[in-house]
């Protein structure tokens, strides 16, 4: 009976080790449509920096403009009181490190 118990324990241990290795190996993989953590952090840092520039600039109403960043492309949306405010928001966005493109969808409200 010791031999059978020993064999079962050995087989069970081998199976557990194998499953654990598979789970650990695939746990770090990036699936299609997801970004690695570093890209997400960089995009968040860009968004935060753009919003901070808007808050610091008296010509831009930071509360009226939304900022989203994906893979270095910044999307600006919301409302501006003038074309100058819309243009200023875009110019400030381009000054942030890591910005690869700017899509300015801000609507000018008369």
C-alpha positions in Angstrom: 0.0 0.0 0.0 2.9 2.4 0.6 4.0 2.0 -3.0 0.6 2.8 -4.4 0.2 5.8 -2.1 3.6 7.0 -3.0 2.9 6.7 -6.7 -0.4 8.6 -6.4 1.3 11.4 -4.3 4.0 11.6 -6.9 1.6 11.8 -9.8 -0.5 14.4 -8.0 2.5 16.5 -7.2 3.6 16.3 -10.8 0.2 17.4 -12.1 0.0 20.3 -9.6 3.5 21.5 -10.6 2.6 21.2 -14.3 -0.7 23.1 -13.9 1.0 25.8 -11.8 3.7 26.2 -14.4 1.2 26.7 -17.2 -0.8 29.2 -15.2 2.3 31.2 -14.3 3.6 31.2 -17.9 0.3 32.4 -19.4 -0.5 34.9 -16.6 1.9 37.5 -17.9 0.8 37.3 -21.5 -0.9 40.2 -23.2 -4.0 39.1 -25.1 -5.2 40.8 -28.2 -6.7 44.2 -27.6 -4.9 44.7 -24.3 -1.9 46.9 -23.6 1.1 46.1 -21.5 1.1 47.8 -18.1 3.9 50.2 -19.2 1.8 51.6 -22.1 -1.2 52.1 -19.8 0.9 54.0 -17.3 2.4 56.1 -20.0 -1.0 57.0 -21.4 -2.3 57.8 -17.9 0.7 60.1 -17.3 0.1 61.9 -20.6 -3.6 62.4 -19.8 -2.6 63.8 -16.3 0.0 66.1 -17.7 -2.4 67.5 -20.4 -5.1 68.1 -17.8 -2.5 69.8 -15.5 -1.5 72.1 -18.4 -5.1 73.0 -18.9 -5.7 73.8 -15.3 -2.6 76.0 -15.2 -3.6 78.0 -18.3 -6.1 80.8 -17.8 -7.1 80.6 -21.5 -8.5 77.1 -21.2 -11.5 75.9 -19.2 -10.1 72.6 -18.0 -13.5 71.5 -16.7 -15.1 71.8 -20.1 -12.6 69.7 -22.0 -12.2 65.9 -21.7 -8.8 64.2 -22.3 -8.3 60.6 -23.3 -5.0 59.0 -24.3 -4.5 55.7 -26.1 -1.0 54.6 -27.3 0.2 58.2 -27.3 -2.7 59.5 -29.3 -4.6 62.2 -27.3 -8.3 62.8 -27.9 -9.7 66.2 -26.9 -13.4 66.6 -26.6 -15.9 68.9 -25.0 -16.6 72.5 -25.5 -14.6 75.7 -25.9 -15.8 79.3 -25.7 -13.7 80.3 -28.8 -11.5 79.0 -31.5 -8.6 80.5 -29.6 -9.4 78.3 -26.6 -9.7 75.2 -28.8 -6.3 76.0 -30.5 -4.6 76.7 -27.2 -5.8 73.3 -25.8 -4.3 71.6 -28.9 -1.0 73.5 -28.7 -0.6 72.7 -24.9 -1.3 69.0 -25.6 1.5 68.8 -28.2 4.0 70.1 -25.7 3.6 67.0 -23.5 6.3 64.4 -23.8 5.0 61.1 -25.3 2.2 62.6 -27.4 2.3 61.1 -30.8 -0.9 62.5 -32.2 -3.7 64.8 -31.2 -7.4 64.4 -32.3 -9.1 67.7 -31.5 -12.8 67.1 -31.4 -13.5 70.1 -29.2 -16.7 72.0 -30.3 -16.7 75.8 -30.3 -19.8 77.0 -28.6 -20.8 80.5 -29.6 
